[in-house]
Every structure is written in structure tokens, then in C-alpha cells.
Amino acid sequence: MKRLLPAAVLILATASAATADKWKLDPEVKDTDYKFGEAKIMLHYDTTKDQYFPEYTLRIFQKDKPAAELAGVGFEHVYASPDNAFFVGVSNRGLIKDAYVIFDRQGKILKRQPHDPKKVSYKSFSVTLIREWCDVKKPDVKFDVAGGVLRDVTINGADGKRVSLMEKVGEKP
């Protein structure tokens, strides 16, 4: 009986946590434009096929001409380097697959980090919706660019610490 009690508590806790996130999105299609100098970043959002998990497409334009289209890339907020050559899109929401994605103005993905509690330090984390890892109110995003090469991107974490998005322990970009 003593062994069954911890297992029962664990099952009840897991079951209640699993039902904590409930949502259904309205069916809609929308494009959100972000302008950075001659670069335009367009995020396409579509919930007409699946009202639980939206489809995202990132489109990049240079001087109003299409430069790239990346299916499955989404974010809540996007920031540009001072020269508008590099971008980072970040998300604190689980309905967006990536915690962050770093890309250049031609659409080349330089780093993509899916939401993963083993690789991202979260302040708040729910079964599906909440993935709070960065401070979107005061992000203070900094791009370390030398000779036209992006070396690192840092942002304020939700815990108040600076977070390097391109470095891992013992690894340089």
C-alpha cells in the first residue's frame, strides 16, 4: 500500500497538469509585417486547417523583392541587428515550435532552437502553451557582428540573466 500511494499521487498530478492547457484558436489567416530598413519580414499565420496548432511561414523581402520563404518558422517577436543583416525571432509560447530562430536577410537559418526544457532554461513551463524563457518586455537584444559575420546574439532571460543564443558550453559558433 505504501508503494501505491506515491504512484497514485504522481498519476493524479500528471493528469491534472495534462489538462491545464486548453485552447482552440479561431480560424484565420493573417500576415504581420516588420520593416527593418530595406528588409521586410512577413510572418504568415494560418489556423484554417488546424485550430489547435497554427501553421507559420516566414517570408523575407529585400527592397520589396522576395528573398526567401521558410515554412514552419514562427515567432512572437523579431529583432534585427543594427545593419539589418541578421534577425532573431523569439517565442514564449508552446504553439510556436521554436524558442528562437536566428536567420540572415537572405533567409539562411543560422541557429534554430526548438522548445526543449533540456536545452532552454524556462521560468514558467506548462504542458503545451507556456514556454517563458526570455524577457519580452525588456529583451535588450544584442548582436555581436565582426567583419560581417554573426558571432553571437544575447537577450535578457526571463530569470533576469543574459542568455547567449549561439553558444553552448565548450562550443563556439
C-alpha positions in Angstrom: 0.0 0.0 0.0 2.9 2.4 0.8 4.3 1.9 -2.7 0.9 2.6 -4.3 0.4 5.9 -2.7 3.3 7.8 -4.3 2.4 6.3 -7.7 -1.3 7.4 -7.3 -0.2 10.9 -6.3 2.1 11.0 -9.4 -0.7 9.8 -11.7 -3.2 12.4 -10.3 -0.6 15.2 -10.6 0.2 14.3 -14.1 -3.4 14.0 -15.1 -4.3 17.4 -13.7 -1.2 19.0 -15.3 -2.1 17.5 -18.7 -5.5 19.2 -18.6 -4.1 22.5 -17.5 -3.7 23.8 -21.1 -7.0 24.1 -23.1 -7.4 26.2 -26.1 -9.0 26.4 -29.5 -8.0 29.1 -31.9 -10.4 31.0 -34.2 -9.9 30.0 -37.9 -8.0 32.9 -39.5 -5.2 33.8 -41.9 -3.1 36.9 -41.2 0.2 38.4 -42.2 2.2 40.5 -39.9 4.9 42.8 -41.4 8.0 44.0 -39.7 10.2 46.6 -41.5 13.9 46.9 -40.9 15.5 49.3 -43.3 15.2 47.8 -46.8 14.3 44.4 -45.3 10.7 43.4 -44.7 10.0 40.3 -42.6 6.5 38.9 -43.1 5.1 36.3 -40.7 2.2 34.4 -42.2 -0.2 32.7 -39.7 -2.9 30.2 -40.6 -5.3 28.4 -38.4 -7.9 27.5 -41.0 -6.7 23.8 -41.3 -5.8 23.2 -37.7 -7.4 25.3 -34.9 -5.1 23.8 -32.2 -1.7 24.3 -33.9 -1.2 27.2 -36.3 0.9 27.0 -39.4 3.6 29.6 -39.7 5.5 30.7 -42.8 8.3 33.3 -42.7 8.8 35.4 -45.8 11.7 37.8 -46.2 11.8 40.6 -48.7 14.7 42.8 -49.8 13.8 46.1 -51.5 10.3 44.7 -51.8 11.6 41.7 -53.8 11.1 38.1 -52.3 14.4 36.8 -50.9 13.2 33.7 -49.0 10.2 31.7 -47.8 10.6 29.4 -44.8 7.7 27.1 -43.9 7.3 26.1 -40.3 9.2 29.1 -38.9 7.3 31.3 -36.4 7.9 33.7 -33.6 6.1 36.2 -31.3 8.8 39.0 -31.6 11.6 39.7 -34.0 14.7 41.8 -33.6 17.2 43.0 -36.1 21.0 43.7 -35.9 21.9 47.4 -36.3 22.8 46.8 -40.0 19.5 44.8 -40.6 21.6 41.8 -41.9 20.7 39.4 -39.1 17.5 38.7 -37.2 16.3 36.7 -34.2 12.7 35.6 -33.7 11.7 34.6 -30.2 8.7 32.9 -28.6 7.5 32.2 -25.1 4.5 30.2 -26.5 4.4 26.4 -27.0 2.2 26.7 -30.0 5.2 28.0 -31.9 7.7 25.2 -32.2 10.9 27.2 -31.7 12.0 29.1 -28.7 14.2 31.1 -31.1 15.4 31.2 -34.6 18.3 33.2 -35.9 18.5 34.0 -39.6 20.0 36.4 -42.1 18.4 38.7 -44.7 18.7 36.1 -47.4 16.7 33.6 -45.3 19.6 31.3 -44.2 18.9 29.9 -40.8 21.9 30.3 -38.6 20.5 28.7 -35.5 17.2 27.2 -34.6 16.3 26.1 -31.1 13.0 24.2 -30.6 11.4 24.5 -27.2 13.1 21.9 -25.0 13.5 22.1 -21.2 16.8 20.2 -21.5 18.3 23.0 -23.7 16.4 26.1 -22.7 16.1 27.5 -19.2 12.4 28.3 -18.6 11.0 30.4 -15.8 7.5 29.1 -16.5 6.5 26.0 -18.4 3.2 24.3 -19.0 2.2 21.1 -20.8 1.6 23.0 -24.1 1.1 26.7 -24.0 3.6 28.4 -21.7 7.3 28.4 -22.5 8.6 31.6 -20.7 12.3 31.7 -21.2 13.1 35.3 -22.3 12.1 38.8 -21.1 10.0 40.2 -24.0 9.2 43.4 -22.1 12.9 44.3 -21.7 14.7 42.0 -24.1 17.8 44.1 -24.7 18.8 42.0 -27.7 22.5 42.5 -28.7 24.1 41.2 -31.9 27.8 40.5 -31.9 28.9 41.0 -35.5 32.5 41.2 -36.6 33.6 41.6 -40.3 30.0 40.8 -41.4 30.0 37.5 -39.5 27.5 37.0 -36.7 29.3 35.6 -33.7 26.5 35.7 -31.1 23.1 37.1 -30.1 22.3 37.7 -26.5 18.9 38.5 -24.8 17.7 39.0 -21.3 16.3 35.8 -19.9 13.0 35.6 -18.0 15.1 34.9 -14.9 17.0 38.2 -15.3 20.2 36.7 -16.6 21.8 37.3 -20.0 21.4 34.4 -22.4 23.7 33.6 -25.3 21.7 32.1 -28.2 24.6 30.9 -30.3 27.0 29.4 -27.8 26.8 26.1 -25.9 29.2 25.1 -23.2 32.6 24.4 -24.8 31.3 25.3 -28.3 31.9 28.4 -30.4 29.6 29.4 -33.2 
